[in-house]
Amino acid sequence: MMSAATLAVLLLAVNVWTRLSYRRMAPRLVPGIQAMRKLAGQAITYRPRGPGESLPADAAPRFDAAQRELTAAGLTVLGDLMEIGPEGDAGISRWFSDASWTICGWFGVVRNKPVMILFSEAEGDTFFLTGRGATSTTTAQPPTNHRQFLAWDVGLPETVARHQAQIAQTRLAAIVQPATLDGATALVSRLRDSTARWRQAQPYHELLERDVRAIVGNKWKYLGPTLVRLLGALAALVVSIGVVPGAAQQSALTDAERGGLLVANTALRHPSLGFVVPLPGSRFAPDTGMQNAVREMLGERQDLFAWSFHVPTDSFFSISVIVYKGFDGTKAGFRRFFTEIMPSGRAEDEPVYRDSIYWEAQRREYRLFSQDTRGVTTNERCIPSPPSRRPGVIVCALLVGGDPNQIQIVRDGLRFITAP
C-alpha cells in the first residue's frame, strides 16, 4: 500500500515534470502563434476559378459529396471561388446560402479534411460563425463574434439548426444578404474587418495575453505565462531594430564568420572578428526561437548576422548579438549604420525611450534604452571595431528583460579584444 506521503511526493514530481515539459515546448510554439497573430490582421481575397484551376483529384469526391449534401438540405450552391491568402497561397472553396439569405458559407478541403463554415450577420457589427470539421484554435475575438465548432459527423442539418439556435439566443435578427457570391464574400470581409478593428483598439499586452489564452486553452497554467513573456520579448526586440533591405552592402560575412561565435563558460567569443560578450552565468544556450525571428528580420542582407542566447529556465532574459561587416571606420559611417541600415524604432507602448551616439576621444558607441508599460526593458549597445580592422565591423548586444546586474555585465562588458 502506497502511503499518503509517498503519493504526495509522486504527484509533486509529476507536476514538476509536466511544467518543465511544457516550458521546454513553449519556444517551439512561438513561430506558430506569431503567424496566427499576423494572419488575424491580414486580408484574404477571392477571385473566380481560372480555366486551368481544377479541383485536385483527391478533393473532387469530397466536393461532389458536399454538393449532394447541400442540395439535399435545401441550400443553394452559389459557385466556386479561389481563396487567396496573405502569402499568395490559394485554395478552392464552394459557397452556398440558405433559402432565407441570412446564412451563407463555404465548403473546402483543408489538410485533406472536409471543412464547412456558416456565417450570419446582425446589427452592431455582430457576427455568427459555426464551424463543422474546423479547428476552434484561433486568436482572441471581440465579444460581438459568436462562434461554435462542431464535429464533421454532426451532419449538415444539425449544423444549420445549431447555427440558427446560436442566433436566436441573442434575440437579434440576422440581416438578409444579397443572394450572390459577392454578397457572401462581402459578409466574410466585414467580419474580418470588424475583428481587425477591435484587435487594433486593444492595448498591446492585453491582446497578447488574450491571444495566448485563446490559443493554448486549458494549457494556460503550464504554457501561458512563458509564451506571453517570449512573445513580448520578441516584439520588443523587433521594434527596437529595424533593417533597411535596400541599403547598400559593402562586405559579406563568410560562412566561417557566421559560424564562428563560441560559447566559452561565461562569455561569447568570436576569435576571427575579435569581440567578446560577457555572460552573467554559465548556463546560457542558443535561443532558437528568438534567433530565427531576428535572422528573419535581417532578411537577405549578407553583411548582417545575429545569434541569440538565453538560460532555458529563464524565459524572460534574452541576449542577441548582431554583427555588421562593412563599416568604413568613420564617425559618419557609424551614424549612417543607425539611420540607413539598422535604424531603431519606438513602440507605441514604450513611454520611456532614449538613444544616443557617442564619438569622442576613446568613447565610441551607440546606446538605446526603452521600457514598455509593463516595465519590460530593452537595452542595446553597439561598438565599432578598432581602426586597424578592414573591413570594419560593428557589433551590437541587444538585451530584452534582465535585472540591472545582468544588463550591466553584458552591455558594458561588450568589447573588442584582438586586432586582425
Number of C-alpha atoms within 10 A of each C-alpha: 3 6 7 9 9 10 11 11 11 12 12 12 12 12 13 11 12 13 15 15 13 16 21 16 13 20 21 13 14 19 15 11 19 14 10 16 18 12 15 17 16 14 13 17 15 18 12 13 17 9 6 6 11 10 14 10 8 10 16 13 12 16 19 11 10 19 17 10 15 19 12 12 12 12 18 18 19 18 14 19 21 18 18 16 15 14 9 10 9 15 17 25 23 20 23 25 25 17 11 13 20 20 24 31 24 22 22 21 20 15 7 10 12 17 20 23 18 22 22 27 26 17 10 7 14 18 25 21 23 24 21 24 20 18 11 15 12 16 21 20 19 16 11 15 15 19 17 15 17 18 13 16 10 11 13 17 14 12 23 17 10 15 23 17 12 18 19 12 8 11 9 13 13 20 15 13 19 15 18 17 20 13 14 24 19 14 19 20 15 14 20 17 17 18 21 17 12 15 18 11 9 12 12 14 16 9 18 20 20 15 21 24 22 18 19 19 13 11 12 16 13 18 24 24 16 21 27 22 18 21 23 19 22 21 15 24 26 18 14 22 20 18 20 16 15 9 12 12 16 13 17 15 16 12 8 9 15 14 10 14 20 12 19 13 12 14 19 20 19 20 17 13 23 18 22 23 24 21 24 15 12 12 13 23 12 17 19 15 19 27 21 15 19 22 17 11 17 22 13 11 21 15 19 25 22 23 21 24 23 20 17 16 12 12 21 20 22 25 29 21 23 19 22 25 23 20 23 18 19 13 14 10 14 22 16 14 17 17 14 16 21 19 16 17 15 17 16 11 14 17 12 14 15 10 14 10 18 15 14 9 6 7 10 15 18 19 18 17 17 21 21 18 14 9 12 17 23 24 23 25 23 23 23 24 24 17 14 10 17 15 14 19 24 23 26 23 24 25 26 25 22 18 9 8 10 16 23 15 15 24 23 12 16 23 19 19 14 15 15 10
